[in-house]
Amino acid sequence: MSEEIKKKILVADDEASTLTYLCRILERENYEVIPTTRGKEAVELTLSHHPDLVILDIVMPDLDGGEVAALISNNPHTAGTPIIFLTGILTKDEESYAGTTGKRHVLAKPVTRERLLEMIIKVLSE
């Protein structure tokens, strides 16, 4: 019997408590998690690990989420990697207006476990 291959998700958030929360949720759901608190490292890890999905905070100290997304999307090796922005700069109401653009999706913080997993399943099935 073959084991199901775990989906890899890179999570970049400079808030340690948020990063820990997200990693615990994803690990419990049997995802392979690649955590980082830095935008530049998120780009490097995406290039070296080729995750199935990247979850990005927008406001980070070295490179912000928009810059990270642009670098990932403009690299031919990672251009098809879907991205979920997880941000505190949008309210839940604004989240629905932000919606989806290309392979980028937006979730407002704080996010519930259910909403996060719902979005991940949706994005990974596209």
Contacts in CASP RR format, 6 or more apart in sequence:
PFRMAT RR
TARGET T0000
AUTHOR 0000-0000-0000
METHOD contacts of the structure
MODEL  1
MSEEIKKKILVADDEASTLTYLCRILERENYEVIPTTRGKEAVELTLSHH
PDLVILDIVMPDLDGGEVAALISNNPHTAGTPIIFLTGILTKDEESYAGT
TGKRHVLAKPVTRERLLEMIIKVLSE
6 30 0 8 1.000
6 31 0 8 1.000
6 32 0 8 1.000
7 31 0 8 1.000
7 32 0 8 1.000
7 52 0 8 1.000
7 53 0 8 1.000
7 124 0 8 1.000
8 31 0 8 1.000
8 32 0 8 1.000
8 33 0 8 1.000
8 34 0 8 1.000
8 49 0 8 1.000
8 50 0 8 1.000
8 51 0 8 1.000
8 52 0 8 1.000
8 53 0 8 1.000
9 26 0 8 1.000
9 31 0 8 1.000
9 32 0 8 1.000
9 33 0 8 1.000
9 34 0 8 1.000
9 51 0 8 1.000
9 52 0 8 1.000
9 53 0 8 1.000
9 54 0 8 1.000
9 55 0 8 1.000
9 120 0 8 1.000
10 33 0 8 1.000
10 34 0 8 1.000
10 35 0 8 1.000
10 36 0 8 1.000
10 42 0 8 1.000
10 45 0 8 1.000
10 46 0 8 1.000
10 49 0 8 1.000
10 51 0 8 1.000
10 53 0 8 1.000
10 54 0 8 1.000
10 55 0 8 1.000
11 19 0 8 1.000
11 22 0 8 1.000
11 23 0 8 1.000
11 26 0 8 1.000
11 33 0 8 1.000
11 34 0 8 1.000
11 35 0 8 1.000
11 36 0 8 1.000
11 55 0 8 1.000
12 35 0 8 1.000
12 36 0 8 1.000
12 37 0 8 1.000
12 38 0 8 1.000
12 39 0 8 1.000
12 41 0 8 1.000
12 42 0 8 1.000
12 54 0 8 1.000
12 55 0 8 1.000
12 56 0 8 1.000
12 57 0 8 1.000
12 60 0 8 1.000
12 65 0 8 1.000
12 68 0 8 1.000
13 19 0 8 1.000
13 22 0 8 1.000
13 37 0 8 1.000
13 55 0 8 1.000
13 56 0 8 1.000
13 57 0 8 1.000
13 60 0 8 1.000
13 86 0 8 1.000
14 37 0 8 1.000
14 38 0 8 1.000
14 57 0 8 1.000
14 59 0 8 1.000
14 60 0 8 1.000
14 61 0 8 1.000
15 57 0 8 1.000
16 37 0 8 1.000
18 57 0 8 1.000
18 86 0 8 1.000
18 109 0 8 1.000
19 35 0 8 1.000
19 37 0 8 1.000
22 33 0 8 1.000
22 35 0 8 1.000
22 55 0 8 1.000
22 86 0 8 1.000
22 116 0 8 1.000
23 33 0 8 1.000
23 35 0 8 1.000
25 113 0 8 1.000
25 116 0 8 1.000
25 117 0 8 1.000
26 33 0 8 1.000
26 120 0 8 1.000
27 33 0 8 1.000
29 117 0 8 1.000
31 120 0 8 1.000
34 45 0 8 1.000
34 49 0 8 1.000
34 51 0 8 1.000
36 42 0 8 1.000
36 45 0 8 1.000
37 60 0 8 1.000
38 60 0 8 1.000
38 61 0 8 1.000
38 62 0 8 1.000
38 63 0 8 1.000
39 56 0 8 1.000
39 60 0 8 1.000
39 62 0 8 1.000
39 63 0 8 1.000
39 64 0 8 1.000
39 65 0 8 1.000
39 67 0 8 1.000
39 68 0 8 1.000
40 62 0 8 1.000
40 63 0 8 1.000
42 54 0 8 1.000
42 56 0 8 1.000
42 63 0 8 1.000
42 65 0 8 1.000
42 68 0 8 1.000
43 63 0 8 1.000
43 68 0 8 1.000
43 71 0 8 1.000
43 72 0 8 1.000
45 51 0 8 1.000
46 54 0 8 1.000
46 72 0 8 1.000
46 78 0 8 1.000
46 81 0 8 1.000
47 75 0 8 1.000
47 77 0 8 1.000
47 78 0 8 1.000
50 77 0 8 1.000
50 78 0 8 1.000
50 81 0 8 1.000
51 81 0 8 1.000
52 81 0 8 1.000
52 82 0 8 1.000
52 124 0 8 1.000
53 81 0 8 1.000
53 82 0 8 1.000
53 83 0 8 1.000
53 84 0 8 1.000
53 120 0 8 1.000
53 123 0 8 1.000
53 124 0 8 1.000
54 68 0 8 1.000
54 69 0 8 1.000
54 72 0 8 1.000
54 81 0 8 1.000
54 82 0 8 1.000
54 83 0 8 1.000
54 84 0 8 1.000
55 83 0 8 1.000
55 84 0 8 1.000
55 86 0 8 1.000
56 65 0 8 1.000
56 66 0 8 1.000
56 68 0 8 1.000
56 69 0 8 1.000
56 83 0 8 1.000
56 84 0 8 1.000
56 85 0 8 1.000
56 86 0 8 1.000
57 65 0 8 1.000
57 85 0 8 1.000
57 86 0 8 1.000
57 87 0 8 1.000
58 64 0 8 1.000
58 65 0 8 1.000
58 66 0 8 1.000
58 85 0 8 1.000
58 87 0 8 1.000
58 88 0 8 1.000
58 89 0 8 1.000
59 65 0 8 1.000
59 87 0 8 1.000
59 88 0 8 1.000
59 89 0 8 1.000
60 68 0 8 1.000
63 71 0 8 1.000
65 85 0 8 1.000
66 85 0 8 1.000
69 83 0 8 1.000
69 85 0 8 1.000
69 104 0 8 1.000
72 78 0 8 1.000
72 79 0 8 1.000
72 81 0 8 1.000
72 83 0 8 1.000
73 79 0 8 1.000
73 80 0 8 1.000
73 81 0 8 1.000
73 83 0 8 1.000
73 103 0 8 1.000
80 103 0 8 1.000
81 103 0 8 1.000
82 103 0 8 1.000
82 104 0 8 1.000
82 105 0 8 1.000
82 123 0 8 1.000
82 124 0 8 1.000
82 126 0 8 1.000
83 103 0 8 1.000
83 104 0 8 1.000
83 105 0 8 1.000
84 104 0 8 1.000
84 105 0 8 1.000
84 106 0 8 1.000
84 107 0 8 1.000
84 119 0 8 1.000
84 120 0 8 1.000
84 123 0 8 1.000
85 98 0 8 1.000
85 104 0 8 1.000
85 105 0 8 1.000
85 106 0 8 1.000
85 107 0 8 1.000
86 107 0 8 1.000
86 109 0 8 1.000
86 111 0 8 1.000
86 116 0 8 1.000
87 106 0 8 1.000
87 107 0 8 1.000
87 108 0 8 1.000
87 109 0 8 1.000
88 108 0 8 1.000
88 109 0 8 1.000
90 98 0 8 1.000
90 106 0 8 1.000
90 108 0 8 1.000
91 108 0 8 1.000
92 108 0 8 1.000
94 108 0 8 1.000
95 106 0 8 1.000
95 107 0 8 1.000
95 108 0 8 1.000
98 106 0 8 1.000
99 105 0 8 1.000
99 106 0 8 1.000
100 106 0 8 1.000
103 123 0 8 1.000
103 126 0 8 1.000
105 119 0 8 1.000
105 122 0 8 1.000
105 123 0 8 1.000
107 115 0 8 1.000
107 116 0 8 1.000
107 119 0 8 1.000
END
